[in-house]
């Protein structure tokens, strides 16, 4: 069975920039999974520091209003991996999931760490790279010209163990052919 992980679509991240395109693609993927009656699992990151935009209990830590009503399940985490010290693996096992699709925020952290962790646990993994976003920029890393999504997508694709697709290729392969 397939399931969708929607990672860290929270006010504290979404409010960092203009993510209208990414949010629209995320919603399209979510609707594809809903059409196929497949689970949509949201993951929320919490920080203990009151200065963090994702401080537990703050408005920033809440799921973004544009997508939150789509959540079938909500998993809470405190590290970049959605699996580390969470009940995600138990939830996926209970649902009989074998193939995870990943969208959401912090492409280079939470999406990438979760993709690798999922592979390590034996799941087939598909990252829909243009349905991810990050509040970081090439300036954040002191690497002028760095396209974070492209770089992460390339590294994961070159691994030959994680499938990386843009939305259009995902839709052609999985949704258009009614493979969901």
Secondary structure as the mmCIF struct_conf table of DSSP 4:
data_model
#
loop_
_struct_conf.conf_type_id
_struct_conf.id
_struct_conf.beg_label_comp_id
_struct_conf.beg_label_asym_id
_struct_conf.beg_label_seq_id
_struct_conf.end_label_comp_id
_struct_conf.end_label_asym_id
_struct_conf.end_label_seq_id
STRN STRN1 UNK A 2 UNK A 7
STRN STRN2 UNK A 10 UNK A 10
HELX_RH_AL_P HELX_RH_AL_P1 UNK A 11 UNK A 14
TURN_TY1_P TURN_TY1_P1 UNK A 15 UNK A 16
BEND BEND1 UNK A 17 UNK A 17
HELX_RH_AL_P HELX_RH_AL_P2 UNK A 20 UNK A 35
TURN_TY1_P TURN_TY1_P2 UNK A 36 UNK A 37
STRN STRN3 UNK A 39 UNK A 45
STRN STRN4 UNK A 47 UNK A 47
BEND BEND2 UNK A 48 UNK A 48
TURN_TY1_P TURN_TY1_P3 UNK A 50 UNK A 51
BEND BEND3 UNK A 52 UNK A 52
TURN_TY1_P TURN_TY1_P4 UNK A 53 UNK A 54
STRN STRN5 UNK A 55 UNK A 55
TURN_TY1_P TURN_TY1_P5 UNK A 56 UNK A 57
BEND BEND4 UNK A 58 UNK A 58
HELX_RH_3T_P HELX_RH_3T_P1 UNK A 59 UNK A 61
BEND BEND5 UNK A 62 UNK A 62
STRN STRN6 UNK A 63 UNK A 63
HELX_LH_PP_P HELX_LH_PP_P1 UNK A 64 UNK A 64
TURN_TY1_P TURN_TY1_P6 UNK A 65 UNK A 67
HELX_RH_3T_P HELX_RH_3T_P2 UNK A 68 UNK A 70
BEND BEND6 UNK A 72 UNK A 72
STRN STRN7 UNK A 73 UNK A 77
BEND BEND7 UNK A 78 UNK A 80
BEND BEND8 UNK A 82 UNK A 83
TURN_TY1_P TURN_TY1_P7 UNK A 84 UNK A 85
BEND BEND9 UNK A 86 UNK A 87
HELX_RH_AL_P HELX_RH_AL_P3 UNK A 88 UNK A 95
TURN_TY1_P TURN_TY1_P8 UNK A 96 UNK A 96
STRN STRN8 UNK A 99 UNK A 105
HELX_RH_PI_P HELX_RH_PI_P1 UNK A 107 UNK A 111
HELX_RH_AL_P HELX_RH_AL_P4 UNK A 112 UNK A 120
TURN_TY1_P TURN_TY1_P9 UNK A 121 UNK A 122
STRN STRN9 UNK A 124 UNK A 133
BEND BEND10 UNK A 135 UNK A 135
TURN_TY1_P TURN_TY1_P10 UNK A 138 UNK A 142
TURN_TY1_P TURN_TY1_P11 UNK A 144 UNK A 145
HELX_RH_AL_P HELX_RH_AL_P5 UNK A 148 UNK A 158
TURN_TY1_P TURN_TY1_P12 UNK A 159 UNK A 160
BEND BEND11 UNK A 161 UNK A 162
STRN STRN10 UNK A 163 UNK A 165
HELX_RH_AL_P HELX_RH_AL_P6 UNK A 167 UNK A 170
HELX_RH_PI_P HELX_RH_PI_P2 UNK A 171 UNK A 175
TURN_TY1_P TURN_TY1_P13 UNK A 176 UNK A 178
#
